[in-house]
Amino acid sequence: MSEETESPHVMSPEHTTAHLDGYLAEFRARGGAAEPVFIGAEDTAEGVLLPAAAYRALVECAEDAAIAAVVAERVAGAPEPGQGLDNASLTRMVAVGQALGARNRSGETTYPDEEAGE
């Protein structure tokens, strides 16, 4: 749909079916730049036929938006500089994680803190 167009021109299902080969030829020739075809009844769009390249671009944008939302949430919840874990705590957590991984691989079921009586 061009930028000047307020609302899309809606094609009937019958018209779309009759002209499908032409729409596909335009999609092949113009790729993602081809105009989408709005399909419906009585000027009410119920579906859209669009080039696969345009669909892939829409999916990528949606995925990027979802990732951006997760990043924004994590940044908002991050501690202020100097308020996070200190090096000693982080080193201990890494050591515990490594020990748990080794115990998992060997089939042991006790945790390092349980053995130390913590």
N, CA, C and O of each residue as an XYZ file, in Angstrom:
472
protein
N       0.852     -1.156      0.000
C       0.000      0.000      0.000
C       0.900      1.221      0.000
O       1.806      1.326      0.827
N       0.663      2.128     -0.905
C       1.512      3.306     -0.987
C       1.198      4.262      0.153
O       0.138      4.178      0.774
N       2.125      5.169      0.421
C       1.969      6.078      1.546
C       0.793      7.028      1.363
O       0.203      7.468      2.350
N       0.433      7.361      0.102
C      -0.664      8.298     -0.133
C      -2.021      7.660      0.132
O      -2.988      8.379      0.384
N      -2.123      6.349      0.084
C      -3.394      5.655      0.203
C      -3.823      5.584      1.655
O      -3.079      5.102      2.509
N      -5.041      6.071      1.935
C      -5.573      6.029      3.294
C      -5.972      4.613      3.675
O      -5.569      4.112      4.725
N      -6.768      3.962      2.820
C      -7.201      2.602      3.099
C      -6.928      1.736      1.876
O      -6.936      2.228      0.748
N      -6.687      0.453      2.100
C      -6.340     -0.420      0.977
C      -7.547     -0.704      0.086
O      -8.692     -0.688      0.538
N      -7.266     -0.960     -1.172
C      -8.302     -1.417     -2.095
C      -8.461     -2.911     -1.846
O      -7.504     -3.671     -1.995
N      -9.650     -3.332     -1.472
C      -9.898     -4.721     -1.101
C     -10.434     -5.487     -2.304
O     -11.417     -5.091     -2.930
N      -9.761     -6.595     -2.609
C     -10.169     -7.461     -3.721
C     -11.058     -8.583     -3.193
O     -10.854     -9.081     -2.087
N     -12.031     -8.967     -3.986
C     -12.875    -10.100     -3.600
C     -12.065    -11.385     -3.728
O     -11.093    -11.431     -4.482
N     -12.454    -12.424     -3.004
C     -11.757    -13.701     -3.155
C     -11.788    -14.211     -4.596
O     -10.814    -14.787     -5.080
N     -12.909    -13.997     -5.272
C     -13.019    -14.455     -6.665
C     -12.030    -13.717     -7.565
O     -11.364    -14.331     -8.399
N     -11.940    -12.399     -7.393
C     -11.002    -11.607     -8.192
C      -9.564    -12.031     -7.895
O      -8.752    -12.180     -8.807
N      -9.260    -12.223     -6.613
C      -7.910    -12.623     -6.216
C      -7.546    -13.966     -6.826
O      -6.439    -14.140     -7.334
N      -8.470    -14.913     -6.779
C      -8.221    -16.235     -7.364
C      -7.979    -16.123     -8.861
O      -7.062    -16.751     -9.392
N      -8.789    -15.335     -9.540
C      -8.660    -15.189    -10.994
C      -7.346    -14.522    -11.386
O      -6.829    -14.776    -12.474
N      -6.804    -13.681    -10.526
C      -5.582    -12.930    -10.853
C      -4.356    -13.385    -10.061
O      -3.336    -12.696    -10.052
N      -4.446    -14.528     -9.402
C      -3.356    -14.996     -8.544
C      -2.038    -15.133     -9.295
O      -0.994    -14.729     -8.783
N      -2.068    -15.697    -10.503
C      -0.825    -15.837    -11.277
C      -0.167    -14.480    -11.515
O       1.057    -14.369    -11.456
N      -0.956    -13.462    -11.781
C      -0.422    -12.118    -11.998
C       0.189    -11.534    -10.733
O       1.245    -10.904    -10.780
N      -0.479    -11.746     -9.600
C       0.070    -11.263     -8.333
C       1.399    -11.952     -8.028
O       2.362    -11.307     -7.613
N       1.440    -13.263     -8.238
C       2.683    -13.996     -7.974
C       3.803    -13.544     -8.905
O       4.957    -13.449     -8.486
N       3.473    -13.266    -10.164
C       4.484    -12.769    -11.110
C       5.039    -11.429    -10.627
O       6.242    -11.180    -10.717
N       4.154    -10.565    -10.113
C       4.617     -9.276     -9.594
C       5.482     -9.472     -8.350
O       6.481     -8.773     -8.176
N       5.111    -10.408     -7.492
C       5.919    -10.687     -6.308
C       7.306    -11.166     -6.711
O       8.305    -10.755     -6.121
N       7.368    -12.040     -7.723
C       8.678    -12.528     -8.186
C       9.498    -11.387     -8.766
O      10.702    -11.303     -8.525
N       8.857    -10.511     -9.526
C       9.572     -9.426    -10.196
C      10.018     -8.337     -9.217
O      11.120     -7.804     -9.345
N       9.168     -8.004     -8.242
C       9.452     -6.873     -7.361
C       9.863     -7.270     -5.956
O      10.280     -6.421     -5.169
N       9.752     -8.554     -5.631
C      10.142     -9.010     -4.298
C       9.374     -8.294     -3.210
O       8.173     -8.054     -3.335
N      10.072     -7.957     -2.145
C       9.447     -7.303     -1.003
C       8.888     -5.924     -1.298
O       8.131     -5.384     -0.491
N       9.246     -5.337     -2.443
C       8.738     -4.012     -2.809
C       7.354     -4.079     -3.447
O       6.709     -3.046     -3.629
N       6.889     -5.281     -3.789
C       5.568     -5.419     -4.408
C       4.485     -5.058     -3.401
O       4.619     -5.316     -2.204
N       3.420     -4.462     -3.900
C       2.298     -4.072     -3.043
C       1.552     -5.306     -2.549
O       1.376     -6.258     -3.309
N       1.110     -5.312     -1.293
C       0.292     -6.421     -0.802
C      -1.095     -6.363     -1.435
O      -1.535     -5.310     -1.897
N      -1.767     -7.492     -1.452
C      -3.125     -7.576     -1.987
C      -4.057     -7.849     -0.810
O      -3.940     -8.873     -0.137
N      -4.975     -6.927     -0.573
C      -5.943     -7.090      0.507
C      -7.156     -7.829     -0.036
O      -7.677     -7.499     -1.102
N      -7.595     -8.830      0.711
C      -8.677     -9.694      0.257
C      -9.810     -9.635      1.271
O      -9.580     -9.676      2.480
N     -11.041     -9.538      0.765
C     -12.186     -9.524      1.665
C     -13.471     -9.292      0.911
O     -13.534     -9.433     -0.310
N     -14.489     -8.937      1.655
C     -15.800     -8.688      1.068
C     -16.279     -7.304      1.476
O     -16.021     -6.848      2.590
N     -16.971     -6.650      0.573
C     -17.580     -5.346      0.842
C     -16.581     -4.344      1.417
O     -16.866     -3.668      2.405
N     -15.427     -4.258      0.801
C     -14.380     -3.302      1.186
C     -13.856     -3.472      2.609
O     -13.289     -2.540      3.179
N     -14.044     -4.657      3.180
C     -13.495     -4.958      4.498
C     -12.391     -5.995      4.333
O     -12.658     -7.143      3.979
N     -11.159     -5.590      4.588
C     -10.031     -6.513      4.444
C     -10.120     -7.604      5.501
O     -10.275     -7.330      6.692
N     -10.018     -8.846      5.040
C     -10.048     -9.996      5.945
C      -8.746    -10.782      5.893
O      -8.473    -11.604      6.768
N      -7.955    -10.528      4.879
C      -6.682    -11.207      4.728
C      -5.781    -10.394      3.820
O      -6.224     -9.460      3.153
N      -4.518    -10.763      3.806
C      -3.537    -10.048      2.990
C      -2.638    -11.060      2.306
O      -2.123    -11.983      2.937
N      -2.457    -10.877      1.015
C      -1.516    -11.670      0.236
C      -0.303    -10.769      0.028
O      -0.420     -9.692     -0.558
N       0.859    -11.206      0.507
C       2.035    -10.364      0.364
C       3.239    -11.207     -0.020
O       3.252    -12.418      0.198
N       4.260    -10.558     -0.597
C       5.458    -11.299     -0.987
C       6.110    -11.962      0.227
O       6.065    -11.431      1.337
N       6.706    -13.113      0.002
C       7.369    -13.833      1.090
C       8.463    -12.974      1.724
O       8.662    -13.030      2.938
N       9.168    -12.186      0.926
C      10.227    -11.324      1.469
C       9.645    -10.299      2.442
O      10.262     -9.993      3.462
N       8.471     -9.771      2.134
C       7.827     -8.811      3.030
C       7.379     -9.500      4.315
O       7.497     -8.932      5.400
N       6.867    -10.719      4.195
C       6.454    -11.482      5.375
C       7.655    -11.749      6.278
O       7.582    -11.560      7.492
N       8.768    -12.192      5.671
C       9.972    -12.464      6.466
C      10.452    -11.194      7.179
O      10.886    -11.252      8.330
N      10.373    -10.056      6.495
C      10.785     -8.790      7.114
C       9.879     -8.446      8.297
O      10.359     -7.963      9.322
N       8.573     -8.690      8.161
C       7.643     -8.436      9.268
C       7.943     -9.331     10.460
O       7.935     -8.874     11.603
N       8.208    -10.607     10.194
C       8.531    -11.543     11.276
C       9.814    -11.107     11.977
O       9.897    -11.135     13.205
N      10.806    -10.707     11.199
C      12.073    -10.254     11.787
C      11.859     -9.017     12.663
O      12.438     -8.913     13.744
N      11.034     -8.090     12.201
C      10.734     -6.894     13.005
C      10.031     -7.270     14.302
O      10.338     -6.721     15.360
N       9.091     -8.203     14.223
C       8.376     -8.644     15.426
C       9.339     -9.310     16.405
O       9.259     -9.079     17.611
N      10.252    -10.138     15.886
C      11.239    -10.788     16.753
C      12.162     -9.755     17.388
O      12.476     -9.844     18.575
N      12.597     -8.770     16.594
C      13.456     -7.710     17.127
C      12.744     -6.932     18.231
O      13.352     -6.593     19.246
N      11.460     -6.651     18.034
C      10.690     -5.924     19.047
C      10.570     -6.746     20.329
O      10.662     -6.202     21.429
N      10.365     -8.049     20.187
C      10.264     -8.916     21.367
C      11.590     -8.955     22.121
O      11.612     -8.898     23.350
N      12.689     -9.050     21.384
C      14.015     -9.053     22.013
C      14.271     -7.710     22.703
O      14.796     -7.673     23.816
N      13.902     -6.619     22.047
C      14.101     -5.289     22.636
C      13.327     -5.149     23.941
O      13.810     -4.527     24.887
N      12.132     -5.722     23.994
C      11.333     -5.653     25.224
C      12.016     -6.415     26.357
O      12.027     -5.951     27.498
N      12.583     -7.578     26.052
C      13.292     -8.362     27.069
C      14.524     -7.603     27.550
O      14.791     -7.537     28.751
N      15.270     -7.032     26.615
C      16.471     -6.272     26.982
C      16.094     -5.082     27.862
O      16.748     -4.827     28.874
N      15.049     -4.358     27.485
C      14.626     -3.196     28.270
C      14.226     -3.610     29.683
O      14.545     -2.922     30.652
N      13.528     -4.734     29.794
C      13.122     -5.229     31.116
C      14.340     -5.591     31.958
O      14.397     -5.283     33.149
N      15.309     -6.246     31.330
C      16.513     -6.644     32.071
C      17.343     -5.440     32.483
O      17.877     -5.396     33.591
N      17.451     -4.464     31.589
C      18.212     -3.256     31.921
C      17.531     -2.515     33.067
O      18.197     -2.013     33.972
N      16.205     -2.449     33.024
C      15.470     -1.752     34.083
C      15.657     -2.441     35.432
O      15.657     -1.780     36.470
N      15.814     -3.756     35.425
C      15.977     -4.501     36.668
C      17.414     -4.694     37.101
O      17.672     -5.301     38.140
N      18.348     -4.188     36.323
C      19.769     -4.368     36.650
C      20.159     -3.477     37.826
O      19.628     -2.378     37.981
N      21.083     -3.954     38.651
C      21.520     -3.120     39.775
C      22.319     -1.917     39.279
O      22.913     -1.939     38.201
N      22.314     -0.886     40.086
C      23.110      0.298     39.783
C      24.586     -0.078     39.878
O      24.927     -1.046     40.557
N      25.465      0.667     39.212
C      26.897      0.379     39.331
C      27.317      0.359     40.799
O      26.969      1.252     41.572
N      28.065     -0.668     41.164
C      28.532     -0.823     42.532
C      27.541     -1.524     43.447
O      27.862     -1.795     44.604
N      26.340     -1.824     42.954
C      25.309     -2.451     43.777
C      25.121     -3.935     43.464
O      24.308     -4.597     44.109
N      25.846     -4.461     42.501
C      25.697     -5.859     42.112
C      26.549     -6.776     42.966
O      26.959     -6.411     44.068
N      26.811     -7.955     42.461
C      27.630     -8.937     43.173
C      29.078     -8.477     43.227
O      29.595     -7.889     42.277
N      29.721     -8.752     44.349
C      31.153     -8.482     44.409
C      31.888     -9.682     43.806
O      31.291    -10.736     43.585
N      33.165     -9.516     43.546
C      33.941    -10.577     42.896
C      33.963    -11.865     43.702
O      33.899    -12.951     43.124
N      34.051    -11.769     45.019
C      34.104    -12.975     45.855
C      32.798    -13.767     45.744
O      32.822    -14.991     45.623
N      31.657    -13.068     45.784
C      30.364    -13.755     45.662
C      30.214    -14.392     44.290
O      29.754    -15.527     44.169
N      30.605    -13.658     43.264
C      30.510    -14.187     41.907
C      31.411    -15.399     41.736
O      31.006    -16.388     41.125
N      32.632    -15.337     42.268
C      33.565    -16.463     42.181
C      32.986    -17.685     42.879
O      33.092    -18.800     42.370
N      32.371    -17.482     44.046
C      31.759    -18.595     44.780
C      30.607    -19.197     43.977
O      30.484    -20.419     43.892
N      29.772    -18.355     43.396
C      28.634    -18.860     42.617
C      29.105    -19.675     41.412
O      28.518    -20.709     41.093
N      30.150    -19.217     40.754
C      30.696    -19.959     39.616
C      31.238    -21.300     40.084
O      31.005    -22.318     39.432
N      31.959    -21.320     41.205
C      32.514    -22.573     41.733
C      31.400    -23.551     42.088
O      31.506    -24.741     41.794
N      30.335    -23.062     42.717
C      29.203    -23.931     43.061
C      28.569    -24.482     41.787
O      28.249    -25.669     41.720
N      28.387    -23.641     40.789
C      27.812    -24.096     39.521
C      28.669    -25.150     38.850
O      28.155    -26.134     38.319
N      29.975    -24.945     38.873
C      30.875    -25.935     38.283
C      30.825    -27.246     39.055
O      30.824    -28.321     38.457
N      30.782    -27.161     40.383
C      30.707    -28.373     41.204
C      29.400    -29.116     40.947
O      29.390    -30.343     40.846
N      28.305    -28.380     40.841
C      27.017    -29.020     40.552
C      27.039    -29.699     39.189
O      26.517    -30.802     39.028
N      27.637    -29.042     38.221
C      27.737    -29.641     36.889
C      28.535    -30.925     36.918
O      28.155    -31.913     36.289
N      29.651    -30.917     37.653
C      30.482    -32.122     37.758
C      29.715    -33.228     38.474
O      29.772    -34.386     38.059
N      29.005    -32.891     39.531
C      28.229    -33.896     40.274
C      27.088    -34.442     39.411
O      26.795    -35.637     39.454
N      26.459    -33.588     38.645
C      25.398    -34.049     37.740
C      25.938    -35.064     36.751
O      25.321    -36.100     36.500
N      27.087    -34.754     36.199
C      27.683    -35.663     35.211
C      28.082    -36.989     35.839
O      28.066    -38.023     35.171
N      28.446    -36.966     37.140
C      28.874    -38.203     37.803
C      27.708    -38.939     38.458
O      27.873    -40.069     38.916
N      26.530    -38.313     38.508
C      25.356    -38.963     39.080
C      25.137    -38.679     40.546
O      24.179    -39.199     41.119
N      25.987    -37.870     41.195
C      25.804    -37.542     42.613
C      24.604    -36.616     42.779
O      24.252    -35.867     41.868
N      23.981    -36.678     43.956
C      22.770    -35.887     44.170
C      22.870    -34.867     45.287
O      21.924    -34.104     45.487
N      23.977    -34.814     46.030
C      24.101    -33.819     47.098
C      24.685    -32.536     46.529
O      25.424    -32.553     45.545
N      24.344    -31.436     47.163
C      24.838    -30.139     46.739
C      26.033    -29.750     47.593
O      26.131    -30.187     48.740
N      26.944    -28.941     47.066
C      28.129    -28.544     47.831
C      27.767    -27.897     49.163
O      28.445    -28.156     50.158
N      26.724    -27.063     49.224
C      26.332    -26.405     50.470
C      25.826    -27.407     51.499
O      26.009    -27.193     52.697
N      25.192    -28.496     51.064
C      24.681    -29.506     51.989
C      25.832    -30.221     52.688
O      25.741    -30.537     53.874
N      26.907    -30.474     51.960
C      28.063    -31.157     52.541
C      28.774    -30.268     53.546
O      29.318    -30.763     54.533
N      28.778    -28.966     53.309
C      29.473    -28.034     54.195
C      28.627    -27.686     55.411
O      29.097    -27.011     56.327
N      27.373    -28.149     55.420
C      26.492    -27.886     56.549
C      25.915    -26.488     56.545
O      25.513    -25.992     57.598
N      25.862    -25.835     55.392
C      25.326    -24.464     55.305
C      23.829    -24.473     55.142
O      23.211    -23.412     55.052
